[in-house]
Amino acid sequence: MIKTVFPTSSDIYIEVNGRKLAVVENYKARASRENHYIEAFGEKEPVGTTGGKTHYIIELGRVYAADTLVSDGISFYSLSDFNLVIVKPDRKVIYSGCEWSNITEGAEIGDVIIEKITLIASKRLEVR
């Protein structure tokens, strides 16, 4: 029997220079790519298409700050050029060059949590 293992919050995290700064409870990733038509003189319709730049948008849900983030006085709002790492059973997905574009806070008193962070990434790498 093959046992399926799903990622846990310790398997989804934000890191900077190899340091884990926060763990993430859930995520949704969306990739979109610019596409362009190839036009030919005299043709009524395009003769083909070509792919362009790829854009990655990731929504993180329930982001918990690690003790190092809090003790170093680092804020989610000051994070820039960081990595999002997602450990899956057969590979690791790393989104790098990340910048946040939207942060939604909502927590109980004393919690060190962000409800939702939307970020963009410049690269996506899969490591087996």
C-alpha positions as CSV (number, residue, x, y, z in Angstrom):
1,M,0.0,0.0,0.0
2,I,1.4,3.4,-1.0
3,K,1.0,6.0,1.7
4,T,0.3,9.5,0.4
5,V,1.9,12.3,2.4
6,F,0.5,15.8,2.1
7,P,2.5,18.9,3.0
8,T,2.1,20.3,6.5
9,S,2.8,23.8,7.7
10,S,6.4,22.9,8.5
11,D,6.8,21.9,4.8
12,I,5.7,25.3,3.5
13,Y,7.9,28.2,4.6
14,I,9.4,31.6,3.9
15,E,13.2,31.8,4.0
16,V,15.9,34.4,3.6
17,N,19.5,33.3,3.1
18,G,18.6,29.7,4.2
19,R,17.0,30.9,7.5
20,K,13.3,29.9,8.0
21,L,11.5,33.1,8.9
22,A,7.8,31.9,8.8
23,V,5.8,28.8,8.3
24,V,2.7,28.8,6.1
25,E,-0.5,26.8,6.7
26,N,-1.8,26.8,3.1
27,Y,-1.1,28.2,-0.3
28,K,-2.5,28.7,-3.8
29,A,-0.1,29.2,-6.7
30,R,-1.0,30.6,-10.1
31,A,1.3,30.8,-13.1
32,S,0.4,32.9,-16.1
33,R,2.3,33.5,-19.3
34,E,2.2,36.2,-21.9
35,N,1.4,34.9,-25.3
36,H,2.0,36.6,-28.7
37,Y,0.5,35.9,-32.1
38,I,2.9,35.4,-35.0
39,E,1.5,37.5,-37.9
40,A,2.4,37.0,-41.6
41,F,1.9,39.7,-44.2
42,G,-1.2,39.0,-46.3
43,E,-2.7,36.4,-43.9
44,K,-6.1,37.1,-42.3
45,E,-5.3,35.0,-39.2
46,P,-2.1,34.5,-37.2
47,V,0.1,31.8,-38.5
48,G,1.1,30.7,-35.0
49,T,1.7,31.7,-31.4
50,T,4.7,32.0,-29.2
51,G,5.0,32.0,-25.4
52,G,6.4,34.9,-23.5
53,K,7.3,35.7,-19.9
54,T,5.9,33.7,-17.1
55,H,4.5,35.3,-14.0
56,Y,4.0,33.6,-10.6
57,I,1.4,34.8,-8.1
58,I,1.1,32.9,-4.8
59,E,-1.4,33.4,-2.1
60,L,-0.3,32.3,1.4
61,G,-2.9,31.6,4.1
62,R,-2.2,31.8,7.8
63,V,1.5,32.7,7.9
64,Y,3.1,32.2,11.3
65,A,6.3,34.1,12.2
66,A,9.2,32.0,13.4
67,D,10.9,33.0,16.7
68,T,13.9,34.3,14.8
69,L,11.7,36.8,12.8
70,V,10.2,38.1,16.0
71,S,13.4,38.2,18.0
72,D,15.3,40.0,15.2
73,G,12.5,42.6,15.0
74,I,11.9,41.8,11.3
75,S,8.5,42.6,10.0
76,F,6.6,40.9,7.1
77,Y,6.3,44.4,5.6
78,S,10.1,44.7,5.4
79,L,10.7,41.4,3.7
80,S,12.1,41.6,0.2
81,D,13.7,39.2,-2.3
82,F,12.9,36.1,-0.2
83,N,12.1,32.5,-1.1
84,L,9.0,30.5,-0.6
85,V,9.8,26.7,-0.2
86,I,7.1,24.0,-0.6
87,V,8.3,20.5,0.3
88,K,6.3,17.8,-1.5
89,P,6.7,14.0,-1.1
90,D,8.7,13.7,-4.3
91,R,10.3,17.1,-4.8
92,K,10.8,20.6,-3.4
93,V,9.4,23.7,-5.2
94,I,11.2,26.9,-4.6
95,Y,9.8,30.3,-5.6
96,S,12.6,32.8,-5.5
97,G,12.9,36.6,-5.9
98,C,9.7,37.0,-4.0
99,E,8.1,40.3,-3.2
100,W,4.8,40.7,-1.3
101,S,2.0,42.6,-3.1
102,N,-0.8,42.3,-0.5
103,I,-0.9,41.6,3.2
104,T,-4.1,41.0,5.2
105,E,-3.8,40.9,9.0
106,G,-6.3,39.5,11.4
107,A,-5.3,37.7,14.6
108,E,-6.0,37.3,18.3
109,I,-4.1,39.4,20.9
110,G,-0.6,38.0,21.3
111,D,-0.7,36.0,18.0
112,V,2.2,36.4,15.6
113,I,0.2,35.6,12.4
114,I,-0.8,37.1,9.2
115,E,-4.0,35.9,7.7
116,K,-3.1,36.2,4.0
117,I,-0.1,37.3,2.0
118,T,-0.1,37.6,-1.8
119,L,3.3,37.5,-3.3
120,I,4.9,37.5,-6.7
121,A,8.0,35.5,-7.6
122,S,10.5,35.9,-10.4
123,K,11.5,32.2,-10.7
124,R,10.1,28.7,-9.9
125,L,12.5,25.8,-9.5
126,E,11.7,22.1,-8.8
127,V,14.4,20.1,-7.0
128,R,14.1,16.3,-6.8
